[in-house]
Amino acid sequence: MKDILDIVILIMFVIMVALFIINFNRQQIKKHTDKIAKNEEKKAKDSIDE
């Protein structure tokens, strides 16, 4: 019984860690894509001004 409980808790822990990593990566990707879009917008504005 204890073995089954240990396995279930271990599986839940692994799933929690995986979800944390996936969400953290998603946040980082969004942050960088927003930064790239902002830079491209700025470049487009600068080229119009010249």
C-alpha positions in Angstrom: 0.0 0.0 0.0 2.8 2.4 1.0 4.6 1.6 -2.3 1.5 2.6 -4.4 1.1 5.8 -2.4 4.8 6.7 -2.9 4.5 6.1 -6.6 1.4 8.2 -6.9 3.0 11.1 -5.0 6.2 10.8 -7.1 4.1 10.9 -10.3 2.2 14.0 -9.1 5.4 15.7 -8.2 6.9 15.0 -11.6 3.7 16.4 -13.3 3.8 19.5 -11.2 7.5 20.1 -12.1 6.8 19.5 -15.8 3.8 22.0 -15.7 6.0 24.6 -14.0 8.7 24.2 -16.6 6.3 24.4 -19.5 4.6 27.5 -18.1 7.9 29.2 -17.3 9.1 28.5 -20.9 5.9 29.8 -22.3 6.3 33.1 -20.3 9.9 33.5 -21.5 8.9 32.9 -25.1 6.1 35.4 -24.8 8.5 38.0 -23.2 11.0 37.6 -26.0 8.5 37.7 -28.8 7.0 40.8 -27.4 10.5 42.3 -27.2 11.2 41.4 -30.8 7.9 42.8 -32.0 8.6 46.0 -30.1 12.1 46.3 -31.7 10.7 45.7 -35.2 8.0 48.3 -34.6 10.7 50.8 -33.5 12.8 50.0 -36.6 9.8 50.5 -38.9 9.1 53.8 -37.2 12.8 54.9 -37.4 13.0 54.0 -41.2 9.8 56.1 -41.8 11.4 59.0 -40.0 14.6 58.9 -42.1 
